[in-house]
Every structure is written in structure tokens, then in C-alpha cells.
């Protein structure tokens, strides 16, 4: 069983030199079935109207655009937050989970399988499965099971089976490996509800399409509230779903500066990190060619971040492409900077961001000096911080240093 770049001939599913479908032969049939379902089902009125109703009347869209008056006064420019944290289940992940679960239901599938890191995609998938009366199996790295215990409890309460993955680094990378293996063996009745804008074609494009509702709404809201587009749009990047959802609708607006924020770990020399665009090299992982953290022999290195949702040694291929062509600037934020941003936003505006989102907020604080006075800076607040309170408590001493 070999990993074959099936889309080399037509460049199908590629973003420049990144993307593709590098998978074992046994994964080809379910991926092709999904690709056909996307083409046949998603454009139809039944699917589009059903998803619109779910997002509006179940998930809670559209989400608000919140102005931060206190921080704006301190910073000298206007800070805005796109409030994905206010969605049902507490993060942007529900947009994608509902869209894929609805597609699975219309394909005749009865079982959803998913991977999760911080647990938010697992919770969202379990929620969607409960809504549609489907079975649900969630693979989660054992380390993430320990540091995201509240989300594990939520998944169990929703009826999902949570499988702790003990192999490898016991984090998101290993959860994806196990979920793909499971899908191969259960493809007749199962759809893999992939959580981020990565993996083999057609997942990067599918997830981007389902998450782009974030940026489309934010774009319209800024025009309505401010009368113009933002000067900066900022989002945290792990696998990249919240970021591609926020940034993609602005890619054609050349006057808007787009910022993706990777997790740099502790920031100490030689530390483990989760910044493959800045610190990695091109390679193949999880069915895609993208930027990866790997050694000279092409072996995948361990990643690290205080944020479980950013703790991944790769990135979605569209992000790798946007970095390569220079349309999006990708910078690094470290654990302590994210912690400080969490506390500053919480105390200044009464909003608790997830640690993933705190990386994006931290970029604004760390780079405030380069932002012209009076600018409008829009940050995607991809999730709320309730799930991270145990980690926040653990690192409370660090915040004061």
C-alpha cells in the first residue's frame, strides 16, 4: 500500500505547490465519494437552506462584531473582535461540523468520526451527531485528554465515544492518524468529519468553504459599522480552519493586511514549537503537501504550544500557499505572550478568549507600535476560554514574570 500523489496530473486540490491527495489506495474511494457528494449535494437548495437554518437558529449566527473601547483607547487604534466564541459549543468549529454532518446525513451515513486537539471540534462534531441522531467516535491525543478534561466530559455527555490515542506525541497529529485508519475500515457507513483546513483533497477546500462564513460576515459588518474594510485582519493558525475562514474573503482586497499567527512554544532557543510556516520546510503529512516541522531526514518532529488547538506540526496547504506568494504575513507568538494577552483582554473588556485566539490578540499587542494611529484592526476571536481555565491556573505564576 503506497502513498500516491493522485492529483499530480491535473493539479486537482492544489494551492500552488501545496495540497493534493497523498493517500494510501484504501482511502481513495471514500475521498472520491466525498468529492462527488460535495459536487452533487452542497449546491442544492435543500442542503443550502438546511445549513442556513442550522447556522442561524441552532448555532447562533450571525456572530457579533464587538468594538473594544478600553483597549482601543490604550492602543491608539480601533480594535474589533469577530465573536465566534459566542456560537453554540463555544467556538467556530460548529460551522464546519454542522456542514459536514448535514452532508453525511444526506449521503446516507450513520456514523461520524473526527479528530480533536483542544476538544472544540470534538464537542462540535458530537453536538452535530446528536442533532442528526448519528453515532460519533472522537480520537483525541492522550495528552490533550488530560489538559482538556472539560471538553472530554462534554463529548461523553453528548453521547460520543472518546478514544485516547497513546501513540507518538499523544496530541493532534496522532489523533488524525488514528481517525484516518478508522475511516478506512468503516467507510461504508461513516464520514470522517475533518476538523481543520488540512488533510487530503477535498478537505482543505471543504472546510474553507464552510468556515468562510466568518470572513464574509465580518467583511459586511465592518462596511456597515465603519464604512470601510479593516486595515488589518488577524487570526491564529494551527491547522488553520478559523484563520482561512476569516482571511479568505479578504484575500482579494489588496489594501487589507492579512496576518496569521503561529504558536512558537516557550520561545527559548531550540524549543519545541507549532510554527511550520516560519520554522518548517515542505513535506507530506496526512495526505497533503504542506509546510511541516521535520528533521533533515523528513521525520515529523514533535510540536508544542500552551494551546492544544494550535499544537500541530503542520498547517493547511492554502496557508502554506498564501505565505509563499506573500499575500498573508505569518508571524510567531509565544506561550507567555498569549497568556498575557488572555489576561489583558479579560480584564480590559470582560471577554475570556480561548488560548488559541489569545495568540491572535497577542500579535496586536506585540506589534501595536507598527500599526498606524486610527487604524481598524479586526481579530477573529475563534473561541472562548472556559476550556482553558485549568491551563491558565497552572501557568498563573508565569503571567507575572
C-alpha positions, 0 to 999 in steps of 0.5 A: 500500500503506497502513498500516491500523489493522485492529483499530480496530473491535473493539479486537482486540490492544489494551492500552488505547490501545496495540497493534493491527495497523498493517500494510501489506495484504501482511502481513495474511494471514500475521498472520491465519494466525498468529492462527488457528494460535495459536487452533487449535494452542497449546491442544492437548495435543500442542503443550502437552506438546511445549513442556513437554518442550522447556522442561524437558529441552532448555532447562533449566527450571525456572530457579533462584531464587538468594538473594544473601547478600553483597549482601543483607547490604550492602543491608539487604534480601533480594535474589533473582535469577530465573536465566534466564541459566542456560537453554540459549543463555544467556538467556530468549529460548529460551522464546519461540523454542522456542514459536514454532518448535514452532508453525511446525513444526506449521503446516507451515513450513520456514523461520524468520526473526527479528530480533536486537539483542544476538544472544540471540534470534538464537542462540535462534531458530537453536538452535530451527531446528536442533532442528526441522531448519528453515532460519533467516535472522537480520537483525541491525543492522550495528552490533550485528554488530560489538559482538556478534561472539560471538553472530554466530559462534554463529548461523553455527555453528548453521547460520543465515544472518546478514544485516547490515542497513546501513540507518538506525541499523544496530541493532534497529529496522532489523533488524525492518524488514528481517525484516518485508519478508522475511516478506512475500515468503516467507510461504508457507513461513516464520514470522517468529519475533518476538523481543520483546513488540512488533510487530503483533497477535498478537505482543505477546500471543504472546510474553507468553504464552510468556515468562510462564513466568518470572513464574509460576515465580518467583511459586511459588518465592518462596511456597515459599522465603519464604512470601510474594510479593516486595515488589518485582519488577524487570526491564529493558525494551527491547522488553520480552519478559523484563520482561512475562514476569516482571511479568505474573503479578504484575500482579494482586497489588496489594501487589507493586511492579512496576518496569521499567527503561529504558536512558537512554544516557550520561545527559548532557543531550540524549543519545541514549537507549532510554527511550520510556516516560519520554522518548517520546510515542505513535506507530506503529512496526512495526505497533503503537501504542506509546510511541516516541522521535520528533521533533515531526514523528513521525520515529523518532529514533535510540536508544542504550544500552551494551546492544544488547538494550535499544537500541530506540526503542520498547517493547511496547504492554502496557508502554506500557499498564501505565505509563499506568494506573500499575500498573508504575513505569518508571524510567531507568538509565544506561550507567555505572550498569549497568556498575557494577552488572555489576561489583558483582554479579560480584564480590559473588556470582560471577554475570556478568549480561548488560548488559541485566539489569545495568540491572535490578540497577542500579535496586536499587542506585540506589534501595536507600535507598527500599526498606524494611529486610527487604524481598524484592526479586526481579530477573529476571536475563534473561541472562548476560554472556559476550556482553558481555565485549568491551563491558565491556573497552572501557568498563573505564576508565569503571567507575572514574570 
